[in-house]
Amino acid sequence: MSRVRTSCSRRNMIARRWVGSFARLTFAALGFFVVSGMDSASCNGGPSGNNNNNNNSTGQKPNVDASRDHILVANGATPTITVVEYADLQCPACGSFARNHFDRLVSDYVDTGKIRYVYRHYPLNSHPRAIPLAEAGECIANESESAFFAYVKEIFSDQSDLSDARAREIADSLGIDLDAYDDCIAGDSEILRVNEDRTSGDALGVQVTPTFFVEDERIGRSGQTLNQIAESLFQAIDRRL
């Protein structure tokens, strides 16, 4: 699998083979703290503070831009189905999906060339750490797209410590140039990028996290459990295959 993201200015295009063993690594093997068996409800309330119970509607789909989106796609594959996730790094439900369902999404659908997966930020106002963590991820992505996905995976693996210090430690562990990282964080240069993701989600009616789009079908609504969201997601993908 390769990770695709092309830069408009200072980022270079990264199209690397996704190493299958990385996708299949368990969080335990990486020394991560894993919470298993949790089936929490989605995180509610977008920037407006309102909930939207009319998810699963159709008619609109995210416009994916390879020059700025975070994309996972199997090496050499040209899938016709795109799945976009809007997630909040502080959201417990997003963490639960990442720990309990994301590996299935990758192994069954991305690695096999059936879909391309796109990650977008949707920080909720109720989560004060969501924007700083998303910004840190973007600063990491400036140097390595593969490190971006590794960073997101590690944050979601243990959401008990969401401090700036931990984000920097993760960057260091991933081999990121810390001088460049610190300059990026200090300059707040990536907040605009994060807000662009959230604005695109607002335009599509996103109000809870995680929210998924399988092409134009929106998956995830207030009050659903993660198992329900995951099952709806996989069913929506299967219907289109």
DRENPA-3360 file (N, C-alpha, C; in nm, 2 decimals, always signed):
BEGIN
1 = MSRVRTSC = +0.08/-0.12/+0.00/+0.00/+0.00/+0.00/+0.09/+0.12/+0.00 ~ +0.05/+0.22/-0.07/+0.13/+0.35/-0.07/+0.05/+0.46/+0.00 ~ +0.12/+0.55/+0.05/+0.05/+0.67/+0.11/+0.07/+0.78/+0.01 ~ -0.04/+0.85/-0.03/-0.02/+0.95/-0.13/-0.06/+1.09/-0.07 ~ +0.03/+1.18/-0.09/+0.00/+1.32/-0.06/+0.10/+1.41/-0.13 ~ +0.05/+1.50/-0.21/+0.13/+1.58/-0.29/+0.13/+1.72/-0.24 ~ +0.24/+1.79/-0.23/+0.24/+1.92/-0.17/+0.21/+2.03/-0.28 ~ +0.14/+2.14/-0.23/+0.12/+2.25/-0.32/+0.24/+2.35/-0.31;
9 = SRRNMIAR = +0.31/+2.35/-0.20/+0.43/+2.44/-0.19/+0.55/+2.37/-0.13 ~ +0.56/+2.36/+0.00/+0.68/+2.31/+0.06/+0.68/+2.16/+0.08 ~ +0.56/+2.09/+0.06/+0.56/+1.95/+0.08/+0.59/+1.88/-0.06 ~ +0.67/+1.78/-0.05/+0.70/+1.70/-0.17/+0.60/+1.59/-0.18 ~ +0.57/+1.54/-0.31/+0.48/+1.43/-0.33/+0.54/+1.30/-0.27 ~ +0.46/+1.24/-0.19/+0.50/+1.11/-0.12/+0.41/+1.00/-0.17 ~ +0.47/+0.91/-0.24/+0.39/+0.79/-0.29/+0.47/+0.67/-0.25 ~ +0.46/+0.62/-0.14/+0.54/+0.51/-0.09/+0.46/+0.38/-0.07;
17 = RWVGSFAR = +0.52/+0.27/-0.09/+0.45/+0.15/-0.07/+0.42/+0.13/+0.08 ~ +0.29/+0.10/+0.11/+0.25/+0.08/+0.25/+0.30/-0.06/+0.28 ~ +0.39/-0.07/+0.38/+0.45/-0.20/+0.42/+0.34/-0.28/+0.49 ~ +0.31/-0.39/+0.43/+0.20/-0.47/+0.48/+0.22/-0.51/+0.63 ~ +0.34/-0.53/+0.67/+0.36/-0.57/+0.81/+0.33/-0.46/+0.90 ~ +0.35/-0.33/+0.86/+0.31/-0.22/+0.95/+0.16/-0.22/+0.96 ~ +0.09/-0.24/+0.85/-0.06/-0.24/+0.86/-0.11/-0.35/+0.95 ~ -0.04/-0.46/+0.96/-0.09/-0.57/+1.04/-0.03/-0.57/+1.18;
25 = LTFAALGF = +0.06/-0.48/+1.21/+0.12/-0.48/+1.35/+0.01/-0.46/+1.45 ~ +0.01/-0.53/+1.56/-0.08/-0.50/+1.66/-0.03/-0.39/+1.75 ~ -0.12/-0.32/+1.82/-0.07/-0.21/+1.90/+0.02/-0.26/+2.01 ~ -0.01/-0.39/+2.06/+0.07/-0.44/+2.16/+0.22/-0.46/+2.12 ~ +0.23/-0.50/+1.99/+0.37/-0.53/+1.94/+0.45/-0.40/+1.94 ~ +0.38/-0.29/+1.92/+0.45/-0.16/+1.92/+0.46/-0.10/+2.06 ~ +0.42/-0.17/+2.16/+0.43/-0.12/+2.29/+0.32/-0.02/+2.33 ~ +0.21/-0.03/+2.25/+0.10/+0.07/+2.28/+0.01/+0.01/+2.39;
33 = FVVSGMDS = -0.06/+0.10/+2.45/-0.17/+0.06/+2.55/-0.29/+0.05/+2.47 ~ -0.36/-0.07/+2.47/-0.47/-0.09/+2.39/-0.59/-0.11/+2.49 ~ -0.70/-0.04/+2.45/-0.83/-0.07/+2.52/-0.91/-0.14/+2.42 ~ -0.95/-0.27/+2.45/-1.03/-0.35/+2.36/-1.16/-0.37/+2.42 ~ -1.26/-0.40/+2.33/-1.39/-0.44/+2.37/-1.48/-0.32/+2.40 ~ -1.43/-0.20/+2.38/-1.51/-0.08/+2.41/-1.60/-0.05/+2.29 ~ -1.72/-0.02/+2.31/-1.81/+0.01/+2.20/-1.89/+0.14/+2.24 ~ -1.82/+0.25/+2.23/-1.87/+0.38/+2.28/-1.95/+0.44/+2.17;
41 = ASCNGGPS = -2.03/+0.54/+2.20/-2.11/+0.61/+2.11/-2.02/+0.72/+2.04 ~ -2.07/+0.77/+1.92/-1.99/+0.87/+1.85/-1.98/+0.99/+1.93 ~ -1.88/+1.08/+1.90/-1.87/+1.21/+1.97/-1.95/+1.31/+1.90 ~ -2.03/+1.38/+1.98/-2.14/+1.46/+1.93/-2.10/+1.61/+1.92 ~ -2.16/+1.68/+1.83/-2.15/+1.83/+1.83/-2.04/+1.88/+1.74 ~ -2.08/+1.94/+1.63/-1.98/+2.00/+1.54/-1.95/+2.14/+1.59 ~ -1.89/+2.23/+1.51/-1.85/+2.36/+1.55/-1.97/+2.45/+1.59 ~ -2.09/+2.42/+1.53/-2.21/+2.49/+1.57/-2.27/+2.45/+1.70;
49 = GNNNNNNN = -2.22/+2.34/+1.75/-2.27/+2.29/+1.88/-2.40/+2.20/+1.87 ~ -2.44/+2.19/+1.75/-2.57/+2.11/+1.72/-2.54/+1.97/+1.68 ~ -2.63/+1.88/+1.70/-2.62/+1.74/+1.65/-2.70/+1.73/+1.53 ~ -2.66/+1.63/+1.44/-2.73/+1.61/+1.32/-2.76/+1.46/+1.32 ~ -2.89/+1.43/+1.33/-2.93/+1.29/+1.33/-2.97/+1.24/+1.19 ~ -2.95/+1.32/+1.09/-2.99/+1.28/+0.95/-2.87/+1.23/+0.87 ~ -2.78/+1.16/+0.94/-2.67/+1.10/+0.87/-2.72/+0.99/+0.79 ~ -2.63/+0.93/+0.71/-2.66/+0.82/+0.61/-2.74/+0.88/+0.49;
57 = STGQKPNV = -2.74/+1.01/+0.47/-2.80/+1.07/+0.36/-2.70/+1.06/+0.24 ~ -2.75/+1.08/+0.12/-2.67/+1.07/+0.00/-2.68/+1.20/-0.08 ~ -2.60/+1.21/-0.18/-2.61/+1.32/-0.28/-2.48/+1.40/-0.28 ~ -2.41/+1.41/-0.17/-2.28/+1.48/-0.17/-2.17/+1.39/-0.13 ~ -2.05/+1.42/-0.19/-1.94/+1.34/-0.15/-1.82/+1.43/-0.14 ~ -1.72/+1.40/-0.06/-1.60/+1.49/-0.05/-1.52/+1.49/-0.18 ~ -1.47/+1.61/-0.21/-1.38/+1.62/-0.33/-1.24/+1.59/-0.28 ~ -1.19/+1.48/-0.32/-1.05/+1.44/-0.27/-0.95/+1.50/-0.36;
65 = DASRDHIL = -0.85/+1.56/-0.29/-0.74/+1.63/-0.36/-0.61/+1.56/-0.33 ~ -0.55/+1.49/-0.42/-0.42/+1.42/-0.39/-0.31/+1.52/-0.35 ~ -0.33/+1.65/-0.38/-0.22/+1.74/-0.35/-0.22/+1.79/-0.20 ~ -0.33/+1.75/-0.13/-0.33/+1.79/+0.01/-0.40/+1.69/+0.10 ~ -0.46/+1.59/+0.05/-0.53/+1.49/+0.14/-0.43/+1.39/+0.18 ~ -0.46/+1.32/+0.30/-0.39/+1.21/+0.35/-0.46/+1.08/+0.30 ~ -0.39/+1.01/+0.21/-0.45/+0.90/+0.14/-0.37/+0.77/+0.16 ~ -0.45/+0.66/+0.18/-0.39/+0.53/+0.18/-0.45/+0.45/+0.06;
73 = VANGATPT = -0.36/+0.40/-0.02/-0.41/+0.32/-0.14/-0.31/+0.21/-0.17 ~ -0.35/+0.10/-0.21/-0.26/-0.01/-0.24/-0.17/+0.03/-0.35 ~ -0.05/-0.01/-0.35/+0.05/+0.02/-0.45/+0.01/-0.03/-0.59 ~ -0.01/+0.06/-0.68/-0.04/+0.03/-0.82/-0.19/+0.01/-0.84 ~ -0.27/+0.02/-0.73/-0.42/+0.01/-0.75/-0.48/+0.14/-0.79 ~ -0.59/+0.13/-0.86/-0.68/+0.24/-0.90/-0.82/+0.21/-0.86 ~ -0.85/+0.21/-0.73/-0.98/+0.17/-0.68/-1.09/+0.28/-0.73 ~ -1.21/+0.23/-0.75/-1.32/+0.32/-0.79/-1.40/+0.37/-0.67;
81 = ITVVEYAD = -1.37/+0.31/-0.55/-1.44/+0.35/-0.43/-1.35/+0.43/-0.34 ~ -1.39/+0.54/-0.29/-1.32/+0.62/-0.19/-1.39/+0.63/-0.06 ~ -1.32/+0.60/+0.05/-1.38/+0.62/+0.18/-1.31/+0.73/+0.25 ~ -1.38/+0.83/+0.30/-1.32/+0.94/+0.37/-1.37/+0.94/+0.51 ~ -1.28/+0.95/+0.60/-1.31/+0.95/+0.75/-1.28/+1.09/+0.80 ~ -1.38/+1.15/+0.87/-1.36/+1.27/+0.95/-1.35/+1.23/+1.09 ~ -1.23/+1.27/+1.15/-1.20/+1.22/+1.29/-1.15/+1.33/+1.37 ~ -1.16/+1.31/+1.50/-1.11/+1.40/+1.60/-1.01/+1.32/+1.69;
89 = LQCPACGS = -0.89/+1.37/+1.70/-0.79/+1.29/+1.77/-0.81/+1.28/+1.92 ~ -0.90/+1.36/+1.98/-0.93/+1.35/+2.12/-1.06/+1.27/+2.14 ~ -1.13/+1.24/+2.04/-1.26/+1.17/+2.05/-1.24/+1.03/+2.09 ~ -1.30/+0.98/+2.20/-1.29/+0.84/+2.24/-1.34/+0.74/+2.14 ~ -1.45/+0.78/+2.07/-1.51/+0.70/+1.97/-1.42/+0.68/+1.85 ~ -1.35/+0.78/+1.81/-1.26/+0.77/+1.70/-1.14/+0.67/+1.74 ~ -1.10/+0.69/+1.86/-0.99/+0.60/+1.91/-1.04/+0.45/+1.92 ~ -1.17/+0.44/+1.96/-1.22/+0.30/+1.96/-1.23/+0.24/+1.82;
97 = FARNHFDR = -1.27/+0.32/+1.72/-1.27/+0.27/+1.59/-1.13/+0.23/+1.54 ~ -1.04/+0.32/+1.57/-0.90/+0.29/+1.53/-0.85/+0.16/+1.59 ~ -0.87/+0.14/+1.71/-0.82/+0.02/+1.78/-0.89/-0.11/+1.74 ~ -1.02/-0.10/+1.72/-1.10/-0.22/+1.70/-1.15/-0.25/+1.56 ~ -1.14/-0.15/+1.47/-1.20/-0.18/+1.34/-1.11/-0.13/+1.22 ~ -1.01/-0.04/+1.25/-0.93/+0.01/+1.14/-0.85/-0.09/+1.07 ~ -0.79/-0.19/+1.14/-0.71/-0.29/+1.08/-0.79/-0.37/+0.98 ~ -0.91/-0.40/+1.01/-1.00/-0.47/+0.91/-1.02/-0.39/+0.79;
105 = LVSDYVDT = -1.04/-0.26/+0.80/-1.06/-0.17/+0.69/-0.94/-0.17/+0.60 ~ -0.82/-0.17/+0.66/-0.70/-0.17/+0.58/-0.68/-0.31/+0.52 ~ -0.68/-0.42/+0.59/-0.65/-0.55/+0.54/-0.75/-0.60/+0.44 ~ -0.88/-0.57/+0.46/-0.98/-0.63/+0.37/-1.01/-0.54/+0.25 ~ -0.99/-0.41/+0.27/-1.03/-0.32/+0.16/-0.92/-0.24/+0.10 ~ -0.83/-0.19/+0.18/-0.72/-0.10/+0.12/-0.61/-0.19/+0.06 ~ -0.56/-0.28/+0.14/-0.45/-0.37/+0.09/-0.49/-0.45/-0.03 ~ -0.62/-0.48/-0.04/-0.67/-0.56/-0.15/-0.70/-0.48/-0.28;
113 = GKIRYVYR = -0.68/-0.34/-0.27/-0.70/-0.26/-0.38/-0.85/-0.22/-0.41 ~ -0.93/-0.25/-0.31/-1.08/-0.23/-0.34/-1.12/-0.08/-0.31 ~ -1.05/-0.02/-0.22/-1.08/+0.12/-0.19/-0.96/+0.20/-0.17 ~ -0.97/+0.33/-0.17/-0.87/+0.42/-0.12/-0.93/+0.49/+0.00 ~ -0.85/+0.51/+0.10/-0.89/+0.56/+0.23/-0.83/+0.70/+0.25 ~ -0.91/+0.80/+0.29/-0.87/+0.94/+0.31/-0.90/+0.98/+0.46 ~ -0.80/+1.03/+0.53/-0.82/+1.08/+0.66/-0.83/+1.23/+0.66 ~ -0.93/+1.28/+0.73/-0.95/+1.43/+0.74/-0.97/+1.46/+0.89;
121 = HYPLNSHP = -0.93/+1.58/+0.93/-0.95/+1.63/+1.07/-1.09/+1.69/+1.08 ~ -1.15/+1.66/+1.19/-1.27/+1.73/+1.23/-1.27/+1.75/+1.38 ~ -1.19/+1.85/+1.43/-1.18/+1.88/+1.57/-1.31/+1.94/+1.62 ~ -1.37/+1.88/+1.73/-1.49/+1.93/+1.79/-1.45/+2.04/+1.89 ~ -1.54/+2.14/+1.90/-1.52/+2.25/+2.00/-1.51/+2.20/+2.14 ~ -1.58/+2.08/+2.17/-1.58/+2.03/+2.30/-1.45/+1.96/+2.34 ~ -1.35/+1.95/+2.24/-1.23/+1.88/+2.27/-1.11/+1.98/+2.24 ~ -1.07/+2.04/+2.35/-0.96/+2.15/+2.34/-0.83/+2.09/+2.29;
129 = RAIPLAEA = -0.80/+1.97/+2.30/-0.67/+1.91/+2.25/-0.68/+1.87/+2.11 ~ -0.80/+1.87/+2.05/-0.81/+1.81/+1.91/-0.73/+1.90/+1.81 ~ -0.74/+2.03/+1.81/-0.67/+2.11/+1.72/-0.52/+2.10/+1.73 ~ -0.46/+2.12/+1.86/-0.32/+2.11/+1.87/-0.26/+1.97/+1.83 ~ -0.34/+1.87/+1.85/-0.29/+1.73/+1.81/-0.30/+1.72/+1.66 ~ -0.40/+1.78/+1.60/-0.41/+1.77/+1.45/-0.30/+1.85/+1.39 ~ -0.27/+1.97/+1.45/-0.16/+2.05/+1.40/-0.03/+1.98/+1.41 ~ +0.00/+1.91/+1.52/+0.12/+1.83/+1.53/+0.13/+1.73/+1.42;
137 = GECIANES = +0.01/+1.66/+1.39/+0.02/+1.56/+1.28/+0.05/+1.62/+1.15 ~ +0.00/+1.74/+1.12/+0.04/+1.81/+1.00/+0.18/+1.85/+0.99 ~ +0.24/+1.89/+1.10/+0.38/+1.92/+1.11/+0.46/+1.80/+1.08 ~ +0.42/+1.68/+1.13/+0.49/+1.56/+1.10/+0.47/+1.52/+0.95 ~ +0.35/+1.54/+0.90/+0.33/+1.51/+0.76/+0.42/+1.59/+0.66 ~ +0.46/+1.71/+0.71/+0.55/+1.79/+0.62/+0.67/+1.72/+0.58 ~ +0.72/+1.63/+0.67/+0.84/+1.55/+0.65/+0.81/+1.41/+0.60 ~ +0.71/+1.35/+0.65/+0.68/+1.21/+0.61/+0.53/+1.18/+0.62;
145 = ESAFFAYV = +0.47/+1.14/+0.51/+0.33/+1.10/+0.51/+0.31/+0.97/+0.59 ~ +0.41/+0.87/+0.57/+0.40/+0.75/+0.64/+0.40/+0.77/+0.79 ~ +0.49/+0.87/+0.84/+0.49/+0.90/+0.98/+0.36/+0.97/+1.03 ~ +0.29/+1.04/+0.94/+0.17/+1.10/+0.98/+0.07/+0.99/+1.02 ~ +0.06/+0.88/+0.94/-0.04/+0.78/+0.97/+0.01/+0.70/+1.10 ~ +0.14/+0.69/+1.11/+0.19/+0.62/+1.23/+0.16/+0.70/+1.36 ~ +0.17/+0.84/+1.34/+0.14/+0.93/+1.46/-0.01/+0.92/+1.49 ~ -0.10/+0.92/+1.39/-0.24/+0.91/+1.42/-0.27/+0.78/+1.49;
153 = KEIFSDQS = -0.21/+0.67/+1.44/-0.23/+0.54/+1.50/-0.19/+0.54/+1.65 ~ -0.08/+0.60/+1.68/-0.03/+0.59/+1.82/-0.11/+0.68/+1.91 ~ -0.15/+0.80/+1.86/-0.24/+0.88/+1.94/-0.37/+0.80/+1.98 ~ -0.43/+0.74/+1.88/-0.55/+0.67/+1.90/-0.53/+0.55/+1.99 ~ -0.41/+0.49/+1.99/-0.39/+0.37/+2.07/-0.40/+0.40/+2.21 ~ -0.36/+0.52/+2.26/-0.37/+0.55/+2.40/-0.40/+0.70/+2.41 ~ -0.52/+0.73/+2.44/-0.57/+0.87/+2.45/-0.57/+0.93/+2.59 ~ -0.49/+0.86/+2.68/-0.48/+0.90/+2.82/-0.39/+1.02/+2.83;
161 = DLSDARAR = -0.30/+1.04/+2.74/-0.20/+1.15/+2.74/-0.20/+1.21/+2.61 ~ -0.26/+1.33/+2.60/-0.28/+1.40/+2.47/-0.20/+1.54/+2.48 ~ -0.10/+1.54/+2.55/-0.02/+1.66/+2.57/+0.07/+1.70/+2.45 ~ +0.11/+1.82/+2.45/+0.21/+1.87/+2.35/+0.34/+1.79/+2.36 ~ +0.37/+1.76/+2.48/+0.50/+1.68/+2.51/+0.49/+1.55/+2.45 ~ +0.38/+1.48/+2.46/+0.37/+1.34/+2.40/+0.37/+1.35/+2.25 ~ +0.30/+1.45/+2.19/+0.30/+1.46/+2.05/+0.44/+1.48/+2.00 ~ +0.52/+1.56/+2.07/+0.66/+1.58/+2.03/+0.74/+1.45/+2.04;
169 = EIADSLGI = +0.72/+1.38/+2.15/+0.79/+1.25/+2.17/+0.76/+1.15/+2.06 ~ +0.63/+1.15/+2.02/+0.60/+1.06/+1.91/+0.67/+1.10/+1.78 ~ +0.67/+1.24/+1.75/+0.74/+1.29/+1.64/+0.89/+1.24/+1.64 ~ +0.95/+1.26/+1.76/+1.09/+1.22/+1.77/+1.11/+1.07/+1.75 ~ +1.02/+0.99/+1.80/+1.03/+0.84/+1.78/+1.01/+0.80/+1.64 ~ +0.95/+0.88/+1.56/+0.93/+0.85/+1.42/+1.04/+0.91/+1.33 ~ +1.14/+0.97/+1.39/+1.25/+1.02/+1.32/+1.23/+1.15/+1.25 ~ +1.13/+1.23/+1.30/+1.11/+1.36/+1.25/+1.21/+1.46/+1.29;
177 = DLDAYDDC = +1.25/+1.55/+1.21/+1.35/+1.66/+1.24/+1.28/+1.75/+1.34 ~ +1.32/+1.75/+1.47/+1.25/+1.82/+1.57/+1.27/+1.97/+1.56 ~ +1.38/+2.02/+1.50/+1.39/+2.16/+1.48/+1.28/+2.21/+1.39 ~ +1.27/+2.14/+1.28/+1.16/+2.18/+1.18/+1.02/+2.16/+1.24 ~ +1.01/+2.06/+1.32/+0.88/+2.03/+1.39/+0.85/+2.15/+1.49 ~ +0.94/+2.19/+1.57/+0.92/+2.29/+1.67/+0.89/+2.43/+1.60 ~ +0.96/+2.45/+1.49/+0.93/+2.57/+1.41/+0.79/+2.57/+1.35 ~ +0.75/+2.46/+1.31/+0.61/+2.44/+1.25/+0.51/+2.47/+1.36;
185 = IAGDSEIL = +0.53/+2.41/+1.48/+0.43/+2.42/+1.59/+0.43/+2.57/+1.63 ~ +0.55/+2.63/+1.65/+0.55/+2.77/+1.70/+0.49/+2.86/+1.60 ~ +0.49/+2.83/+1.47/+0.44/+2.93/+1.37/+0.29/+2.91/+1.35 ~ +0.23/+2.81/+1.41/+0.09/+2.78/+1.39/+0.05/+2.77/+1.24 ~ +0.15/+2.72/+1.16/+0.13/+2.72/+1.02/+0.03/+2.62/+0.97 ~ +0.00/+2.52/+1.05/-0.09/+2.41/+1.00/-0.23/+2.42/+1.05 ~ -0.26/+2.52/+1.13/-0.40/+2.54/+1.18/-0.49/+2.56/+1.07 ~ -0.45/+2.64/+0.97/-0.53/+2.67/+0.85/-0.57/+2.54/+0.78;
193 = RVNEDRTS = -0.47/+2.45/+0.77/-0.49/+2.32/+0.70/-0.59/+2.24/+0.77 ~ -0.58/+2.24/+0.91/-0.68/+2.16/+0.99/-0.82/+2.22/+0.97 ~ -0.83/+2.36/+0.98/-0.96/+2.42/+0.96/-1.02/+2.40/+0.82 ~ -0.93/+2.38/+0.72/-0.99/+2.35/+0.59/-1.06/+2.22/+0.59 ~ -1.00/+2.12/+0.66/-1.07/+1.99/+0.67/-1.20/+2.01/+0.74 ~ -1.20/+2.08/+0.85/-1.33/+2.10/+0.93/-1.43/+2.17/+0.84 ~ -1.39/+2.27/+0.77/-1.49/+2.34/+0.69/-1.55/+2.26/+0.58 ~ -1.46/+2.17/+0.52/-1.52/+2.08/+0.42/-1.62/+1.98/+0.48;
201 = GDALGVQV = -1.59/+1.94/+0.61/-1.69/+1.85/+0.68/-1.82/+1.92/+0.71 ~ -1.81/+2.05/+0.75/-1.93/+2.13/+0.77/-2.02/+2.14/+0.65 ~ -1.95/+2.16/+0.54/-2.03/+2.17/+0.41/-2.10/+2.04/+0.37 ~ -2.05/+1.93/+0.42/-2.11/+1.80/+0.40/-2.20/+1.75/+0.51 ~ -2.22/+1.84/+0.61/-2.31/+1.81/+0.71/-2.26/+1.72/+0.83 ~ -2.13/+1.71/+0.84/-2.07/+1.63/+0.95/-2.10/+1.70/+1.08 ~ -2.14/+1.62/+1.18/-2.17/+1.68/+1.31/-2.12/+1.59/+1.42 ~ -2.08/+1.46/+1.39/-2.03/+1.37/+1.49/-1.90/+1.31/+1.43;
209 = TPTFFVED = -1.82/+1.26/+1.53/-1.70/+1.19/+1.49/-1.70/+1.05/+1.55 ~ -1.66/+0.95/+1.48/-1.62/+0.95/+1.34/-1.74/+0.96/+1.25 ~ -1.72/+1.03/+1.14/-1.81/+1.02/+1.02/-1.74/+0.97/+0.90 ~ -1.80/+0.88/+0.83/-1.74/+0.83/+0.71/-1.82/+0.86/+0.59 ~ -1.76/+0.88/+0.47/-1.83/+0.89/+0.35/-1.78/+0.77/+0.26 ~ -1.87/+0.69/+0.22/-1.84/+0.59/+0.11/-1.90/+0.65/-0.02 ~ -1.81/+0.71/-0.09/-1.85/+0.79/-0.20/-1.95/+0.90/-0.15 ~ -2.08/+0.90/-0.19/-2.17/+1.00/-0.14/-2.26/+0.96/-0.02;
217 = ERIGRSGQ = -2.23/+0.84/+0.03/-2.31/+0.79/+0.14/-2.24/+0.82/+0.27 ~ -2.31/+0.89/+0.36/-2.26/+0.93/+0.49/-2.29/+0.83/+0.59 ~ -2.19/+0.79/+0.67/-2.21/+0.68/+0.77/-2.17/+0.74/+0.91 ~ -2.26/+0.73/+1.00/-2.23/+0.77/+1.14/-2.34/+0.88/+1.18 ~ -2.41/+0.85/+1.29/-2.51/+0.95/+1.34/-2.51/+0.95/+1.49 ~ -2.56/+1.05/+1.54/-2.56/+1.07/+1.69/-2.63/+0.95/+1.75 ~ -2.57/+0.90/+1.86/-2.63/+0.79/+1.94/-2.59/+0.65/+1.89 ~ -2.53/+0.64/+1.77/-2.48/+0.51/+1.73/-2.36/+0.46/+1.81;
225 = TLNQIAES = -2.35/+0.33/+1.83/-2.23/+0.27/+1.89/-2.13/+0.25/+1.78 ~ -2.00/+0.23/+1.82/-1.90/+0.21/+1.72/-1.92/+0.08/+1.64 ~ -1.97/-0.02/+1.70/-2.00/-0.14/+1.63/-2.11/-0.12/+1.52 ~ -2.21/-0.04/+1.55/-2.31/-0.01/+1.45/-2.25/+0.08/+1.34 ~ -2.17/+0.17/+1.37/-2.11/+0.26/+1.27/-2.02/+0.17/+1.18 ~ -1.93/+0.09/+1.25/-1.84/+0.00/+1.17/-1.92/-0.09/+1.08 ~ -2.02/-0.16/+1.13/-2.10/-0.25/+1.05/-2.16/-0.18/+0.93 ~ -2.22/-0.06/+0.96/-2.28/+0.02/+0.85/-2.17/+0.06/+0.74;
233 = LFQAIDRR = -2.05/+0.09/+0.79/-1.94/+0.13/+0.70/-1.91/+0.01/+0.61 ~ -1.88/-0.11/+0.67/-1.84/-0.22/+0.58/-1.96/-0.27/+0.49 ~ -2.08/-0.26/+0.54/-2.19/-0.29/+0.45/-2.20/-0.20/+0.33 ~ -2.18/-0.07/+0.36/-2.19/+0.03/+0.25/-2.08/+0.01/+0.15 ~ -1.96/-0.03/+0.19/-1.85/-0.06/+0.10/-1.89/-0.18/+0.02 ~ -1.93/-0.29/+0.08/-1.96/-0.41/+0.02/-2.07/-0.39/-0.09 ~ -2.17/-0.31/-0.06/-2.28/-0.28/-0.16/-2.22/-0.23/-0.29 ~ -2.11/-0.16/-0.28/-2.06/-0.09/-0.40/-1.95/-0.17/-0.47;
241 = L = -1.91/-0.28/-0.41/-1.81/-0.36/-0.48/-1.86/-0.45/-0.59;
% end
